[in-house]
Amino acid sequence: MTSAPFPPVIALADPGPAPETYRPAADRILTGDPVQSVSNRFSSSDGRFNCGIWTGAVGSWRVVFTENEFCQLLEGVVLVKGDDGSQRRFVAGDAFVMPAGFTGVWDILEPARKYYAVYE
């Protein structure tokens, strides 16, 4: 009897697929040119869980989170401003969660890089 092979363990620091570059929709950009890139390293079979590496250039844009996202900032400085008036500043080494339903502004103050894990 042959058993199915185990799926490989994925280390986010290992080389992965080439990043895909994009920008927020033009009507959401508030300042700068917040060009971003994402290198998705894992997707669950149902497509609801994804994780990888994201980078973003200086600038700000409106966000509407329909997903829950865990972030660990590896580089840079990010200011997250909620439509409720809240503000949180994150720097390299910080870990945080963006909950589904959050609306506000992401403001990248210094070029940023993060690990992300998203559940839709």
Biopython code that builds the backbone (N, CA, C, O; Angstrom):
import numpy as np
from Bio.PDB.StructureBuilder import StructureBuilder

atoms = [
    (1, "MET", "N", (0.841, -1.161, 0.000)),
    (1, "MET", "CA", (0.000, 0.000, 0.000)),
    (1, "MET", "C", (0.900, 1.243, 0.000)),
    (1, "MET", "O", (1.825, 1.343, 0.805)),
    (2, "THR", "N", (0.628, 2.172, -0.892)),
    (2, "THR", "CA", (1.404, 3.397, -1.019)),
    (2, "THR", "C", (0.600, 4.549, -0.427)),
    (2, "THR", "O", (-0.575, 4.727, -0.750)),
    (3, "SER", "N", (1.227, 5.315, 0.426)),
    (3, "SER", "CA", (0.527, 6.475, 0.990)),
    (3, "SER", "C", (0.852, 7.713, 0.164)),
    (3, "SER", "O", (1.896, 7.797, -0.482)),
    (4, "ALA", "N", (-0.056, 8.656, 0.203)),
    (4, "ALA", "CA", (0.142, 9.916, -0.512)),
    (4, "ALA", "C", (1.276, 10.688, 0.155)),
    (4, "ALA", "O", (1.406, 10.653, 1.378)),
    (5, "PRO", "N", (2.088, 11.377, -0.620)),
    (5, "PRO", "CA", (3.177, 12.159, -0.014)),
    (5, "PRO", "C", (2.605, 13.338, 0.780)),
    (5, "PRO", "O", (1.555, 13.890, 0.455)),
    (6, "PHE", "N", (3.331, 13.689, 1.815)),
    (6, "PHE", "CA", (2.943, 14.860, 2.579)),
    (6, "PHE", "C", (3.217, 16.107, 1.744)),
    (6, "PHE", "O", (4.170, 16.127, 0.966)),
    (7, "PRO", "N", (2.387, 17.160, 1.896)),
    (7, "PRO", "CA", (2.701, 18.417, 1.217)),
    (7, "PRO", "C", (4.005, 18.982, 1.784)),
    (7, "PRO", "O", (4.315, 18.745, 2.952)),
    (8, "PRO", "N", (4.755, 19.706, 1.000)),
    (8, "PRO", "CA", (6.021, 20.263, 1.496)),
    (8, "PRO", "C", (5.783, 21.379, 2.513)),
    (8, "PRO", "O", (4.786, 22.098, 2.446)),
    (9, "VAL", "N", (6.701, 21.505, 3.437)),
    (9, "VAL", "CA", (6.691, 22.633, 4.372)),
    (9, "VAL", "C", (7.231, 23.842, 3.612)),
    (9, "VAL", "O", (8.197, 23.732, 2.856)),
    (10, "ILE", "N", (6.605, 24.978, 3.819)),
    (10, "ILE", "CA", (6.976, 26.186, 3.081)),
    (10, "ILE", "C", (7.592, 27.192, 4.043)),
    (10, "ILE", "O", (6.947, 27.613, 5.002)),
    (11, "ALA", "N", (8.822, 27.572, 3.792)),
    (11, "ALA", "CA", (9.489, 28.620, 4.566)),
    (11, "ALA", "C", (9.383, 29.909, 3.760)),
    (11, "ALA", "O", (9.816, 29.957, 2.609)),
    (12, "LEU", "N", (8.816, 30.945, 4.348)),
    (12, "LEU", "CA", (8.609, 32.192, 3.612)),
    (12, "LEU", "C", (9.919, 32.842, 3.200)),
    (12, "LEU", "O", (9.948, 33.608, 2.237)),
    (13, "ALA", "N", (11.006, 32.550, 3.911)),
    (13, "ALA", "CA", (12.304, 33.140, 3.565)),
    (13, "ALA", "C", (12.953, 32.461, 2.359)),
    (13, "ALA", "O", (13.895, 33.004, 1.782)),
    (14, "ASP", "N", (12.454, 31.267, 1.966)),
    (14, "ASP", "CA", (13.003, 30.590, 0.790)),
    (14, "ASP", "C", (12.632, 31.348, -0.477)),
    (14, "ASP", "O", (11.644, 32.082, -0.492)),
    (15, "PRO", "N", (13.419, 31.177, -1.547)),
    (15, "PRO", "CA", (13.043, 31.806, -2.814)),
    (15, "PRO", "C", (11.644, 31.339, -3.231)),
    (15, "PRO", "O", (11.284, 30.174, -3.058)),
    (16, "GLY", "N", (10.887, 32.253, -3.770)),
    (16, "GLY", "CA", (9.518, 31.943, -4.187)),
    (16, "GLY", "C", (9.244, 32.488, -5.564)),
    (16, "GLY", "O", (10.166, 32.876, -6.281)),
    (17, "PRO", "N", (7.979, 32.522, -5.938)),
    (17, "PRO", "CA", (7.621, 33.044, -7.255)),
    (17, "PRO", "C", (7.963, 34.528, -7.370)),
    (17, "PRO", "O", (8.026, 35.245, -6.371)),
    (18, "ALA", "N", (8.178, 34.965, -8.586)),
    (18, "ALA", "CA", (8.446, 36.382, -8.826)),
    (18, "ALA", "C", (7.267, 37.212, -8.322)),
    (18, "ALA", "O", (6.115, 36.833, -8.534)),
    (19, "PRO", "N", (7.535, 38.329, -7.664)),
    (19, "PRO", "CA", (6.443, 39.164, -7.154)),
    (19, "PRO", "C", (5.607, 39.746, -8.295)),
    (19, "PRO", "O", (6.113, 40.038, -9.379)),
    (20, "GLU", "N", (4.319, 39.903, -8.017)),
    (20, "GLU", "CA", (3.414, 40.598, -8.930)),
    (20, "GLU", "C", (3.266, 42.022, -8.429)),
    (20, "GLU", "O", (2.981, 42.237, -7.251)),
    (21, "THR", "N", (3.457, 43.006, -9.313)),
    (21, "THR", "CA", (3.390, 44.420, -8.943)),
    (21, "THR", "C", (2.017, 44.979, -9.304)),
    (21, "THR", "O", (1.440, 44.629, -10.333)),
    (22, "TYR", "N", (1.502, 45.856, -8.438)),
    (22, "TYR", "CA", (0.192, 46.472, -8.659)),
    (22, "TYR", "C", (0.092, 47.767, -7.861)),
    (22, "TYR", "O", (0.966, 48.078, -7.051)),
    (23, "ARG", "N", (-0.973, 48.512, -8.096)),
    (23, "ARG", "CA", (-1.280, 49.722, -7.336)),
    (23, "ARG", "C", (-2.724, 49.636, -6.868)),
    (23, "ARG", "O", (-3.538, 48.940, -7.476)),
    (24, "PRO", "N", (-3.043, 50.342, -5.786)),
    (24, "PRO", "CA", (-4.454, 50.441, -5.417)),
    (24, "PRO", "C", (-5.221, 51.137, -6.548)),
    (24, "PRO", "O", (-4.622, 51.813, -7.384)),
    (25, "ALA", "N", (-6.525, 50.973, -6.569)),
    (25, "ALA", "CA", (-7.346, 51.674, -7.557)),
    (25, "ALA", "C", (-7.083, 53.174, -7.449)),
    (25, "ALA", "O", (-6.941, 53.703, -6.346)),
    (26, "ALA", "N", (-7.019, 53.849, -8.579)),
    (26, "ALA", "CA", (-6.669, 55.275, -8.618)),
    (26, "ALA", "C", (-7.556, 56.119, -7.709)),
    (26, "ALA", "O", (-7.072, 57.075, -7.104)),
    (27, "ASP", "N", (-8.836, 55.789, -7.598)),
    (27, "ASP", "CA", (-9.740, 56.590, -6.760)),
    (27, "ASP", "C", (-9.532, 56.358, -5.267)),
    (27, "ASP", "O", (-10.142, 57.049, -4.452)),
    (28, "ARG", "N", (-8.679, 55.397, -4.888)),
    (28, "ARG", "CA", (-8.385, 55.135, -3.473)),
    (28, "ARG", "C", (-7.054, 55.737, -3.032)),
    (28, "ARG", "O", (-6.809, 55.879, -1.834)),
    (29, "ILE", "N", (-6.188, 56.094, -3.987)),
    (29, "ILE", "CA", (-4.873, 56.657, -3.646)),
    (29, "ILE", "C", (-5.051, 58.078, -3.128)),
    (29, "ILE", "O", (-5.709, 58.906, -3.757)),
    (30, "LEU", "N", (-4.451, 58.348, -1.963)),
    (30, "LEU", "CA", (-4.548, 59.671, -1.339)),
    (30, "LEU", "C", (-3.261, 60.476, -1.491)),
    (30, "LEU", "O", (-3.306, 61.677, -1.760)),
    (31, "THR", "N", (-2.103, 59.811, -1.318)),
    (31, "THR", "CA", (-0.819, 60.506, -1.452)),
    (31, "THR", "C", (0.200, 59.566, -2.074)),
    (31, "THR", "O", (0.087, 58.345, -1.970)),
    (32, "GLY", "N", (1.199, 60.159, -2.723)),
    (32, "GLY", "CA", (2.319, 59.392, -3.255)),
    (32, "GLY", "C", (1.922, 58.439, -4.371)),
    (32, "GLY", "O", (0.868, 58.578, -4.992)),
    (33, "ASP", "N", (2.785, 57.480, -4.605)),
    (33, "ASP", "CA", (2.563, 56.430, -5.598)),
    (33, "ASP", "C", (2.798, 55.096, -4.899)),
    (33, "ASP", "O", (3.871, 54.507, -5.033)),
    (34, "PRO", "N", (1.797, 54.612, -4.151)),
    (34, "PRO", "CA", (1.992, 53.421, -3.324)),
    (34, "PRO", "C", (1.998, 52.115, -4.127)),
    (34, "PRO", "O", (1.145, 51.247, -3.944)),
    (35, "VAL", "N", (2.981, 52.006, -5.015)),
    (35, "VAL", "CA", (3.134, 50.768, -5.784)),
    (35, "VAL", "C", (3.448, 49.642, -4.807)),
    (35, "VAL", "O", (4.195, 49.831, -3.847)),
    (36, "GLN", "N", (2.874, 48.470, -5.060)),
    (36, "GLN", "CA", (3.019, 47.340, -4.155)),
    (36, "GLN", "C", (3.377, 46.096, -4.942)),
    (36, "GLN", "O", (3.174, 46.029, -6.155)),
    (37, "SER", "N", (3.914, 45.108, -4.235)),
    (37, "SER", "CA", (4.170, 43.817, -4.872)),
    (37, "SER", "C", (3.814, 42.724, -3.879)),
    (37, "SER", "O", (3.875, 42.914, -2.664)),
    (38, "VAL", "N", (3.444, 41.584, -4.423)),
    (38, "VAL", "CA", (3.086, 40.446, -3.594)),
    (38, "VAL", "C", (3.666, 39.184, -4.217)),
    (38, "VAL", "O", (3.596, 38.978, -5.428)),
    (39, "SER", "N", (4.236, 38.350, -3.364)),
    (39, "SER", "CA", (4.724, 37.035, -3.772)),
    (39, "SER", "C", (3.996, 36.028, -2.889)),
    (39, "SER", "O", (4.433, 35.733, -1.776)),
    (40, "ASN", "N", (2.879, 35.504, -3.399)),
    (40, "ASN", "CA", (2.094, 34.547, -2.623)),
    (40, "ASN", "C", (2.845, 33.224, -2.578)),
    (40, "ASN", "O", (3.220, 32.680, -3.617)),
    (41, "ARG", "N", (3.064, 32.707, -1.367)),
    (41, "ARG", "CA", (3.859, 31.492, -1.193)),
    (41, "ARG", "C", (3.002, 30.264, -0.919)),
    (41, "ARG", "O", (3.454, 29.133, -1.100)),
    (42, "PHE", "N", (1.745, 30.488, -0.475)),
    (42, "PHE", "CA", (0.872, 29.346, -0.181)),
    (42, "PHE", "C", (-0.576, 29.760, -0.352)),
    (42, "PHE", "O", (-0.970, 30.857, 0.043)),
    (43, "SER", "N", (-1.370, 28.871, -0.946)),
    (43, "SER", "CA", (-2.824, 29.023, -1.029)),
    (43, "SER", "C", (-3.447, 27.696, -0.639)),
    (43, "SER", "O", (-3.021, 26.642, -1.112)),
    (44, "SER", "N", (-4.456, 27.744, 0.223)),
    (44, "SER", "CA", (-5.158, 26.516, 0.599)),
    (44, "SER", "C", (-5.950, 25.998, -0.596)),
    (44, "SER", "O", (-6.214, 26.739, -1.543)),
    (45, "SER", "N", (-6.323, 24.741, -0.546)),
    (45, "SER", "CA", (-7.029, 24.128, -1.675)),
    (45, "SER", "C", (-8.359, 24.817, -1.959)),
    (45, "SER", "O", (-8.825, 24.803, -3.099)),
    (46, "ASP", "N", (-8.985, 25.425, -0.938)),
    (46, "ASP", "CA", (-10.246, 26.124, -1.180)),
    (46, "ASP", "C", (-10.038, 27.605, -1.515)),
    (46, "ASP", "O", (-11.006, 28.322, -1.767)),
    (47, "GLY", "N", (-8.771, 28.069, -1.521)),
    (47, "GLY", "CA", (-8.458, 29.452, -1.877)),
    (47, "GLY", "C", (-8.779, 30.474, -0.802)),
    (47, "GLY", "O", (-8.657, 31.674, -1.050)),
    (48, "ARG", "N", (-9.183, 30.041, 0.381)),
    (48, "ARG", "CA", (-9.586, 30.994, 1.422)),
    (48, "ARG", "C", (-8.436, 31.430, 2.325)),
    (48, "ARG", "O", (-8.548, 32.435, 3.026)),
    (49, "PHE", "N", (-7.336, 30.688, 2.315)),
    (49, "PHE", "CA", (-6.173, 31.039, 3.136)),
    (49, "PHE", "C", (-4.972, 31.202, 2.223)),
    (49, "PHE", "O", (-4.660, 30.316, 1.428)),
    (50, "ASN", "N", (-4.298, 32.343, 2.341)),
    (50, "ASN", "CA", (-3.119, 32.647, 1.526)),
    (50, "ASN", "C", (-2.073, 33.309, 2.405)),
    (50, "ASN", "O", (-2.408, 34.019, 3.353)),
    (51, "CYS", "N", (-0.795, 33.073, 2.089)),
    (51, "CYS", "CA", (0.255, 33.767, 2.810)),
    (51, "CYS", "C", (1.456, 33.974, 1.888)),
    (51, "CYS", "O", (1.638, 33.266, 0.898)),
    (52, "GLY", "N", (2.261, 34.962, 2.248)),
    (52, "GLY", "CA", (3.426, 35.271, 1.445)),
    (52, "GLY", "C", (4.106, 36.535, 1.914)),
    (52, "GLY", "O", (4.061, 36.890, 3.092)),
    (53, "ILE", "N", (4.745, 37.218, 0.955)),
    (53, "ILE", "CA", (5.518, 38.427, 1.242)),
    (53, "ILE", "C", (4.964, 39.574, 0.408)),
    (53, "ILE", "O", (4.717, 39.428, -0.789)),
    (54, "TRP", "N", (4.776, 40.708, 1.057)),
    (54, "TRP", "CA", (4.230, 41.918, 0.428)),
    (54, "TRP", "C", (5.218, 43.055, 0.627)),
    (54, "TRP", "O", (5.866, 43.134, 1.670)),
    (55, "THR", "N", (5.341, 43.935, -0.360)),
    (55, "THR", "CA", (6.120, 45.167, -0.216)),
    (55, "THR", "C", (5.275, 46.343, -0.671)),
    (55, "THR", "O", (4.386, 46.200, -1.511)),
    (56, "GLY", "N", (5.563, 47.505, -0.107)),
    (56, "GLY", "CA", (4.836, 48.712, -0.483)),
    (56, "GLY", "C", (5.731, 49.932, -0.431)),
    (56, "GLY", "O", (6.579, 50.073, 0.451)),
    (57, "ALA", "N", (5.520, 50.820, -1.412)),
    (57, "ALA", "CA", (6.270, 52.084, -1.488)),
    (57, "ALA", "C", (5.530, 53.162, -0.692)),
    (57, "ALA", "O", (4.358, 53.007, -0.350)),
    (58, "VAL", "N", (6.235, 54.249, -0.407)),
    (58, "VAL", "CA", (5.675, 55.365, 0.358)),
    (58, "VAL", "C", (4.434, 55.919, -0.345)),
    (58, "VAL", "O", (4.434, 56.154, -1.553)),
    (59, "GLY", "N", (3.395, 56.116, 0.435)),
    (59, "GLY", "CA", (2.140, 56.672, -0.055)),
    (59, "GLY", "C", (0.999, 56.181, 0.811)),
    (59, "GLY", "O", (1.197, 55.349, 1.696)),
    (60, "SER", "N", (-0.200, 56.696, 0.559)),
    (60, "SER", "CA", (-1.363, 56.293, 1.343)),
    (60, "SER", "C", (-2.554, 56.035, 0.440)),
    (60, "SER", "O", (-2.671, 56.603, -0.646)),
    (61, "TRP", "N", (-3.443, 55.157, 0.919)),
    (61, "TRP", "CA", (-4.640, 54.821, 0.155)),
    (61, "TRP", "C", (-5.727, 54.322, 1.096)),
    (61, "TRP", "O", (-5.445, 53.819, 2.183)),
    (62, "ARG", "N", (-6.964, 54.467, 0.662)),
    (62, "ARG", "CA", (-8.110, 53.972, 1.426)),
    (62, "ARG", "C", (-8.179, 52.457, 1.327)),
    (62, "ARG", "O", (-7.930, 51.879, 0.270)),
    (63, "VAL", "N", (-8.522, 51.819, 2.447)),
    (63, "VAL", "CA", (-8.644, 50.363, 2.486)),
    (63, "VAL", "C", (-10.009, 49.965, 3.033)),
    (63, "VAL", "O", (-10.598, 50.661, 3.860)),
    (64, "VAL", "N", (-10.494, 48.828, 2.551)),
    (64, "VAL", "CA", (-11.697, 48.182, 3.055)),
    (64, "VAL", "C", (-11.355, 46.701, 3.153)),
    (64, "VAL", "O", (-11.235, 46.024, 2.132)),
    (65, "PHE", "N", (-11.197, 46.192, 4.372)),
    (65, "PHE", "CA", (-10.800, 44.800, 4.558)),
    (65, "PHE", "C", (-12.032, 43.903, 4.590)),
    (65, "PHE", "O", (-12.882, 44.031, 5.471)),
    (66, "THR", "N", (-12.119, 43.000, 3.626)),
    (66, "THR", "CA", (-13.173, 41.982, 3.609)),
    (66, "THR", "C", (-12.632, 40.671, 4.171)),
    (66, "THR", "O", (-13.388, 39.724, 4.387)),
    (67, "GLU", "N", (-11.333, 40.620, 4.405)),
    (67, "GLU", "CA", (-10.646, 39.441, 4.890)),
    (67, "GLU", "C", (-9.985, 39.756, 6.230)),
    (67, "GLU", "O", (-9.834, 40.924, 6.589)),
    (68, "ASN", "N", (-9.593, 38.722, 6.967)),
    (68, "ASN", "CA", (-8.778, 38.871, 8.168)),
    (68, "ASN", "C", (-7.333, 38.659, 7.747)),
    (68, "ASN", "O", (-7.016, 37.686, 7.062)),
    (69, "GLU", "N", (-6.456, 39.570, 8.157)),
    (69, "GLU", "CA", (-5.058, 39.458, 7.746)),
    (69, "GLU", "C", (-4.114, 39.624, 8.930)),
    (69, "GLU", "O", (-4.168, 40.623, 9.648)),
    (70, "PHE", "N", (-3.245, 38.626, 9.123)),
    (70, "PHE", "CA", (-2.143, 38.729, 10.071)),
    (70, "PHE", "C", (-0.958, 39.312, 9.313)),
    (70, "PHE", "O", (-0.659, 38.880, 8.200)),
    (71, "CYS", "N", (-0.284, 40.290, 9.910)),
    (71, "CYS", "CA", (0.874, 40.940, 9.289)),
    (71, "CYS", "C", (2.045, 40.920, 10.274)),
    (71, "CYS", "O", (1.859, 41.133, 11.472)),
    (72, "GLN", "N", (3.243, 40.663, 9.765)),
    (72, "GLN", "CA", (4.449, 40.894, 10.542)),
    (72, "GLN", "C", (5.334, 41.783, 9.690)),
    (72, "GLN", "O", (5.843, 41.366, 8.649)),
    (73, "LEU", "N", (5.510, 43.015, 10.146)),
    (73, "LEU", "CA", (6.288, 43.990, 9.400)),
    (73, "LEU", "C", (7.772, 43.656, 9.534)),
    (73, "LEU", "O", (8.302, 43.578, 10.642)),
    (74, "LEU", "N", (8.427, 43.462, 8.407)),
    (74, "LEU", "CA", (9.850, 43.116, 8.374)),
    (74, "LEU", "C", (10.726, 44.347, 8.174)),
    (74, "LEU", "O", (11.856, 44.403, 8.658)),
    (75, "GLU", "N", (10.194, 45.326, 7.458)),
    (75, "GLU", "CA", (10.919, 46.572, 7.173)),
    (75, "GLU", "C", (9.910, 47.699, 7.099)),
    (75, "GLU", "O", (8.738, 47.479, 6.793)),
    (76, "GLY", "N", (10.373, 48.914, 7.380)),
    (76, "GLY", "CA", (9.559, 50.092, 7.150)),
    (76, "GLY", "C", (8.735, 50.546, 8.328)),
    (76, "GLY", "O", (8.836, 50.021, 9.436)),
    (77, "VAL", "N", (7.898, 51.561, 8.044)),
    (77, "VAL", "CA", (6.997, 52.160, 9.016)),
    (77, "VAL", "C", (5.652, 52.371, 8.333)),
    (77, "VAL", "O", (5.577, 52.922, 7.235)),
    (78, "VAL", "N", (4.580, 51.917, 9.009)),
    (78, "VAL", "CA", (3.219, 52.019, 8.480)),
    (78, "VAL", "C", (2.338, 52.656, 9.543)),
    (78, "VAL", "O", (2.413, 52.294, 10.717)),
    (79, "LEU", "N", (1.502, 53.607, 9.131)),
    (79, "LEU", "CA", (0.505, 54.207, 10.014)),
    (79, "LEU", "C", (-0.862, 53.776, 9.491)),
    (79, "LEU", "O", (-1.211, 54.048, 8.343)),
    (80, "VAL", "N", (-1.632, 53.100, 10.346)),
    (80, "VAL", "CA", (-2.972, 52.633, 9.980)),
    (80, "VAL", "C", (-3.977, 53.530, 10.688)),
    (80, "VAL", "O", (-3.972, 53.631, 11.915)),
    (81, "LYS", "N", (-4.844, 54.185, 9.908)),
    (81, "LYS", "CA", (-5.829, 55.122, 10.459)),
    (81, "LYS", "C", (-7.227, 54.575, 10.190)),
    (81, "LYS", "O", (-7.612, 54.384, 9.036)),
    (82, "GLY", "N", (-7.983, 54.322, 11.255)),
    (82, "GLY", "CA", (-9.340, 53.825, 11.114)),
    (82, "GLY", "C", (-10.325, 54.946, 10.878)),
    (82, "GLY", "O", (-10.116, 56.073, 11.327)),
    (83, "ASP", "N", (-11.402, 54.640, 10.172)),
    (83, "ASP", "CA", (-12.455, 55.631, 9.967)),
    (83, "ASP", "C", (-13.119, 56.038, 11.281)),
    (83, "ASP", "O", (-13.838, 57.036, 11.332)),
    (84, "ASP", "N", (-12.877, 55.260, 12.356)),
    (84, "ASP", "CA", (-13.410, 55.582, 13.680)),
    (84, "ASP", "C", (-12.523, 56.571, 14.439)),
    (84, "ASP", "O", (-12.810, 56.903, 15.590)),
    (85, "GLY", "N", (-11.440, 57.047, 13.799)),
    (85, "GLY", "CA", (-10.532, 57.998, 14.433)),
    (85, "GLY", "C", (-9.316, 57.361, 15.086)),
    (85, "GLY", "O", (-8.420, 58.072, 15.542)),
    (86, "SER", "N", (-9.267, 56.032, 15.140)),
    (86, "SER", "CA", (-8.120, 55.353, 15.749)),
    (86, "SER", "C", (-6.901, 55.439, 14.830)),
    (86, "SER", "O", (-7.030, 55.572, 13.613)),
    (87, "GLN", "N", (-5.724, 55.361, 15.435)),
    (87, "GLN", "CA", (-4.463, 55.330, 14.684)),
    (87, "GLN", "C", (-3.502, 54.373, 15.372)),
    (87, "GLN", "O", (-3.405, 54.345, 16.599)),
    (88, "ARG", "N", (-2.792, 53.587, 14.562)),
    (88, "ARG", "CA", (-1.746, 52.700, 15.081)),
    (88, "ARG", "C", (-0.533, 52.825, 14.171)),
    (88, "ARG", "O", (-0.653, 52.781, 12.947)),
    (89, "ARG", "N", (0.631, 52.979, 14.779)),
    (89, "ARG", "CA", (1.894, 53.062, 14.042)),
    (89, "ARG", "C", (2.636, 51.755, 14.254)),
    (89, "ARG", "O", (2.801, 51.300, 15.386)),
    (90, "PHE", "N", (3.087, 51.148, 13.147)),
    (90, "PHE", "CA", (3.813, 49.887, 13.214)),
    (90, "PHE", "C", (5.179, 50.059, 12.567)),
    (90, "PHE", "O", (5.323, 50.734, 11.547)),
    (91, "VAL", "N", (6.192, 49.424, 13.189)),
    (91, "VAL", "CA", (7.567, 49.480, 12.689)),
    (91, "VAL", "C", (8.073, 48.053, 12.527)),
    (91, "VAL", "O", (7.452, 47.099, 12.996)),
    (92, "ALA", "N", (9.213, 47.925, 11.855)),
    (92, "ALA", "CA", (9.810, 46.602, 11.629)),
    (92, "ALA", "C", (9.850, 45.814, 12.937)),
    (92, "ALA", "O", (10.286, 46.323, 13.969)),
    (93, "GLY", "N", (9.389, 44.569, 12.878)),
    (93, "GLY", "CA", (9.335, 43.696, 14.038)),
    (93, "GLY", "C", (7.944, 43.578, 14.636)),
    (93, "GLY", "O", (7.655, 42.613, 15.343)),
    (94, "ASP", "N", (7.073, 44.550, 14.361)),
    (94, "ASP", "CA", (5.716, 44.506, 14.903)),
    (94, "ASP", "C", (4.867, 43.489, 14.150)),
    (94, "ASP", "O", (5.025, 43.287, 12.946)),
    (95, "ALA", "N", (3.967, 42.860, 14.888)),
    (95, "ALA", "CA", (2.991, 41.933, 14.317)),
    (95, "ALA", "C", (1.606, 42.424, 14.722)),
    (95, "ALA", "O", (1.412, 42.880, 15.848)),
    (96, "PHE", "N", (0.641, 42.331, 13.803)),
    (96, "PHE", "CA", (-0.702, 42.832, 14.071)),
    (96, "PHE", "C", (-1.712, 42.151, 13.152)),
    (96, "PHE", "O", (-1.340, 41.489, 12.184)),
    (97, "VAL", "N", (-2.988, 42.323, 13.470)),
    (97, "VAL", "CA", (-4.071, 41.753, 12.672)),
    (97, "VAL", "C", (-4.961, 42.874, 12.166)),
    (97, "VAL", "O", (-5.362, 43.760, 12.921)),
    (98, "MET", "N", (-5.263, 42.821, 10.878)),
    (98, "MET", "CA", (-6.251, 43.702, 10.255)),
    (98, "MET", "C", (-7.540, 42.883, 10.152)),
    (98, "MET", "O", (-7.611, 41.950, 9.352)),
    (99, "PRO", "N", (-8.558, 43.216, 10.946)),
    (99, "PRO", "CA", (-9.767, 42.398, 10.947)),
    (99, "PRO", "C", (-10.680, 42.712, 9.758)),
    (99, "PRO", "O", (-10.716, 43.837, 9.261)),
    (100, "ALA", "N", (-11.408, 41.697, 9.322)),
    (100, "ALA", "CA", (-12.428, 41.907, 8.296)),
    (100, "ALA", "C", (-13.391, 42.973, 8.806)),
    (100, "ALA", "O", (-13.776, 42.957, 9.974)),
    (101, "GLY", "N", (-13.775, 43.888, 7.943)),
    (101, "GLY", "CA", (-14.668, 44.976, 8.311)),
    (101, "GLY", "C", (-13.952, 46.282, 8.592)),
    (101, "GLY", "O", (-14.593, 47.330, 8.672)),
    (102, "PHE", "N", (-12.602, 46.241, 8.747)),
    (102, "PHE", "CA", (-11.842, 47.473, 8.998)),
    (102, "PHE", "C", (-11.902, 48.359, 7.755)),
    (102, "PHE", "O", (-11.709, 47.883, 6.637)),
    (103, "THR", "N", (-12.169, 49.642, 7.956)),
    (103, "THR", "CA", (-12.101, 50.633, 6.871)),
    (103, "THR", "C", (-11.271, 51.803, 7.366)),
    (103, "THR", "O", (-11.346, 52.179, 8.536)),
    (104, "GLY", "N", (-10.486, 52.372, 6.475)),
    (104, "GLY", "CA", (-9.651, 53.504, 6.841)),
    (104, "GLY", "C", (-8.576, 53.747, 5.807)),
    (104, "GLY", "O", (-8.809, 53.631, 4.604)),
    (105, "VAL", "N", (-7.379, 54.091, 6.299)),
    (105, "VAL", "CA", (-6.263, 54.476, 5.429)),
    (105, "VAL", "C", (-5.001, 53.740, 5.867)),
    (105, "VAL", "O", (-4.684, 53.678, 7.055)),
    (106, "TRP", "N", (-4.287, 53.183, 4.891)),
    (106, "TRP", "CA", (-2.925, 52.674, 5.101)),
    (106, "TRP", "C", (-2.000, 53.764, 4.601)),
    (106, "TRP", "O", (-2.118, 54.211, 3.460)),
    (107, "ASP", "N", (-1.074, 54.195, 5.455)),
    (107, "ASP", "CA", (-0.114, 55.239, 5.110)),
    (107, "ASP", "C", (1.286, 54.663, 5.335)),
    (107, "ASP", "O", (1.701, 54.452, 6.474)),
    (108, "ILE", "N", (2.003, 54.413, 4.251)),
    (108, "ILE", "CA", (3.356, 53.881, 4.355)),
    (108, "ILE", "C", (4.308, 55.069, 4.443)),
    (108, "ILE", "O", (4.455, 55.834, 3.490)),
    (109, "LEU", "N", (4.951, 55.214, 5.601)),
    (109, "LEU", "CA", (5.848, 56.342, 5.853)),
    (109, "LEU", "C", (7.277, 56.055, 5.405)),
    (109, "LEU", "O", (8.005, 56.968, 5.016)),
    (110, "GLU", "N", (7.677, 54.785, 5.460)),
    (110, "GLU", "CA", (8.972, 54.327, 4.953)),
    (110, "GLU", "C", (8.712, 53.035, 4.187)),
    (110, "GLU", "O", (7.865, 52.244, 4.601)),
    (111, "PRO", "N", (9.418, 52.800, 3.078)),
    (111, "PRO", "CA", (9.168, 51.584, 2.292)),
    (111, "PRO", "C", (9.031, 50.372, 3.208)),
    (111, "PRO", "O", (9.846, 50.160, 4.105)),
    (112, "ALA", "N", (7.985, 49.580, 2.966)),
    (112, "ALA", "CA", (7.621, 48.507, 3.884)),
    (112, "ALA", "C", (7.675, 47.139, 3.210)),
    (112, "ALA", "O", (7.500, 47.000, 1.999)),
    (113, "ARG", "N", (7.925, 46.135, 4.052)),
    (113, "ARG", "CA", (7.924, 44.732, 3.621)),
    (113, "ARG", "C", (7.341, 43.931, 4.773)),
    (113, "ARG", "O", (7.697, 44.156, 5.930)),
    (114, "LYS", "N", (6.444, 42.994, 4.465)),
    (114, "LYS", "CA", (5.818, 42.211, 5.531)),
    (114, "LYS", "C", (5.538, 40.797, 5.070)),
    (114, "LYS", "O", (5.400, 40.516, 3.879)),
    (115, "TYR", "N", (5.458, 39.900, 6.072)),
    (115, "TYR", "CA", (4.842, 38.598, 5.874)),
    (115, "TYR", "C", (3.359, 38.811, 6.099)),
    (115, "TYR", "O", (2.963, 39.585, 6.971)),
    (116, "TYR", "N", (2.538, 38.130, 5.319)),
    (116, "TYR", "CA", (1.100, 38.205, 5.521)),
    (116, "TYR", "C", (0.502, 36.802, 5.515)),
    (116, "TYR", "O", (1.025, 35.877, 4.894)),
    (117, "ALA", "N", (-0.611, 36.683, 6.229)),
    (117, "ALA", "CA", (-1.430, 35.479, 6.207)),
    (117, "ALA", "C", (-2.873, 35.970, 6.199)),
    (117, "ALA", "O", (-3.324, 36.627, 7.138)),
    (118, "VAL", "N", (-3.591, 35.640, 5.122)),
    (118, "VAL", "CA", (-4.945, 36.156, 4.904)),
    (118, "VAL", "C", (-5.937, 35.006, 4.924)),
    (118, "VAL", "O", (-5.729, 33.970, 4.292)),
    (119, "TYR", "N", (-7.020, 35.213, 5.666)),
    (119, "TYR", "CA", (-8.138, 34.264, 5.650)),
    (119, "TYR", "C", (-9.375, 34.999, 5.166)),
    (119, "TYR", "O", (-9.795, 35.989, 5.764)),
    (120, "GLU", "N", (-9.958, 34.506, 4.073)),
    (120, "GLU", "CA", (-11.163, 35.130, 3.484)),
    (120, "GLU", "C", (-12.389, 34.369, 3.917)),
    (120, "GLU", "O", (-13.504, 34.726, 3.535)),
]
sb = StructureBuilder()
sb.init_structure("model")
sb.init_model(0)
sb.init_chain("A")
sb.init_seg("    ")
for serial, (resi, resn, name, xyz) in enumerate(atoms, 1):
    if name == "N":
        sb.init_residue(resn, " ", resi, " ")
    sb.init_atom(name, np.array(xyz, "f"), 0.0, 1.0, " ", f" {name:<3s}", serial, name[0])
structure = sb.get_structure()
